[in-house]
Amino acid sequence: MGSESVDSVLPVLGDELPDAVFEAILEQLRARRQFDLGAYKDRCIRRRIAKRLRSSGAADVAAYLKRLAEDDGELDALLATLSIHVSQFFRNPDTFLVLERQILPDLCRRAQAAGRSELRLWSVGCAGGEEPYSLALLVDELQPVGVKIAILATDVSEPVLASAREGLFEPLRLAEVPPAVRARYFTPEGERYRLIERVRAMVRFERHNVMTAAEFPPADLILCRNVLIYFTREEQARILARFAAALPEGGALVLGRAETLTGPERQLFQTEFPVERIYRRTSVAAPVVGAGGGESSPRED
Ligand SMILES: C[S@@+](CC[C@H](N)C(=O)[O-])C[C@H]1O[C@@H](n2cnc3c(N)ncnc32)[C@H](O)[C@@H]1O
């Protein structure tokens, strides 16, 4: 096979990446992109770096490090490989069914009962926008009366956010979109489909690193699906505590199917739909944790 000669000098498995090379790459990402991988699971990251090394066409590890140091494009390509951003409209459709039929109507009622006219939805690790746009499609269909719904979508990766704003999708990403919804909300453009402008305008995209951000915006519903899975247990617990602090009592948290609440953060949330990984914020006070695990001053709201 043609790639064998490359594989023989480049690491085949992530674990074979020498520690010094691994550290040098992490340092480049920290220094030039403010992207700190310290709390990501090591093996997962090493495997991805090895994958990028192999597909970069570099002759050996030293040549790759040299290129990385000189080429911003390579640094971004590496970052994109590290933060896989695979998503789909209505990924795990049952979850969106529960959101549409139970959670969103209930959150609207709660907001109104509390005299609020705005509901805030936050998609964390939004990838190409499929998840927050799915929420926007639900909201557009629900047409809630008396409550304005704001949708914030954040991700650590700027290129991913740029493509999300474009709203142009491969057919594969739309596999779970019912034909009638596709016909109403998407316009074919060549081989791809563009979400209509009115729905795109319902979502605000911003860069936000869930590990290092000084602030977490207040929200009534947080979707953080298939993001925590890459982080260490300690990091997950810290982020979940911050989500709890951002949600009001009764606010909802949705995790990915492979994610769950295990540690002390379990008391901050009550499981409402176990299979769909939908949790409600309890009244238990959230511990005050800041970015990077350090203590921070209490939130002002
Ligand atoms: C597998 S995608 C999940 C997309 C979507 N939530 C879903 O479930 O379909 C993971 C996303 O998390 C983002 N991500 C990784 N680390 C992050 C961090 N520290 N802060 C914010 N987003 C992060 C990646 O850039 C990627 O777009």
The ligand as an SDF file (V2000), in Angstrom:
LIG
                    3D

 27 29  0  0  0  0  0  0  0  0999 V2000
  -19.1310   16.0630   18.0170 C   0  0  0  0  0  0  0  0  0  0  0  0
  -19.4570   17.7730   17.9230 S   0  0  0  0  0  0  0  0  0  0  0  0
  -21.0870   17.8470   18.6400 C   0  0  0  0  0  0  0  0  0  0  0  0
  -22.0580   18.6520   17.8080 C   0  0  0  0  0  0  0  0  0  0  0  0
  -23.4920   18.6780   18.3360 C   0  0  0  0  0  0  0  0  0  0  0  0
  -23.5340   19.1770   19.7000 N   0  0  0  0  0  0  0  0  0  0  0  0
  -24.1250   17.3280   18.2280 C   0  0  0  0  0  0  0  0  0  0  0  0
  -24.2610   16.6310   19.2230 O   0  0  0  0  0  0  0  0  0  0  0  0
  -24.4970   16.9420   17.1200 O   0  0  0  0  0  0  0  0  0  0  0  0
  -18.4250   18.4630   19.2020 C   0  0  0  0  0  0  0  0  0  0  0  0
  -18.2380   19.9570   19.0900 C   0  0  0  0  0  0  0  0  0  0  0  0
  -17.6850   20.4250   20.3160 O   0  0  0  0  0  0  0  0  0  0  0  0
  -16.7870   21.4580   20.0290 C   0  0  0  0  0  0  0  0  0  0  0  0
  -15.8540   21.6340   21.1590 N   0  0  0  0  0  0  0  0  0  0  0  0
  -14.7810   20.8750   21.4970 C   0  0  0  0  0  0  0  0  0  0  0  0
  -14.1490   21.3920   22.5720 N   0  0  0  0  0  0  0  0  0  0  0  0
  -14.8490   22.4980   22.9260 C   0  0  0  0  0  0  0  0  0  0  0  0
  -14.6870   23.4710   23.9410 C   0  0  0  0  0  0  0  0  0  0  0  0
  -13.6880   23.3820   24.8160 N   0  0  0  0  0  0  0  0  0  0  0  0
  -15.5890   24.4930   24.0080 N   0  0  0  0  0  0  0  0  0  0  0  0
  -16.6140   24.5700   23.1190 C   0  0  0  0  0  0  0  0  0  0  0  0
  -16.8140   23.6900   22.1210 N   0  0  0  0  0  0  0  0  0  0  0  0
  -15.9580   22.6520   22.0240 C   0  0  0  0  0  0  0  0  0  0  0  0
  -16.1130   20.9870   18.7490 C   0  0  0  0  0  0  0  0  0  0  0  0
  -15.5070   22.0640   18.0410 O   0  0  0  0  0  0  0  0  0  0  0  0
  -17.2680   20.3530   17.9990 C   0  0  0  0  0  0  0  0  0  0  0  0
  -17.8680   21.2560   17.1010 O   0  0  0  0  0  0  0  0  0  0  0  0
  1  2  1  0
  2  3  1  0
  2 10  1  0
  3  4  1  0
  4  5  1  0
  5  6  1  0
  5  7  1  0
  7  8  2  0
  7  9  1  0
 10 11  1  0
 11 12  1  0
 11 26  1  0
 12 13  1  0
 13 14  1  0
 13 24  1  0
 14 15  1  0
 14 23  1  0
 15 16  2  0
 16 17  1  0
 17 18  1  0
 17 23  2  0
 18 19  1  0
 18 20  2  0
 20 21  1  0
 21 22  2  0
 22 23  1  0
 24 25  1  0
 24 26  1  0
 26 27  1  0
M  CHG  2   2   1   9  -1
M  END
$$$$
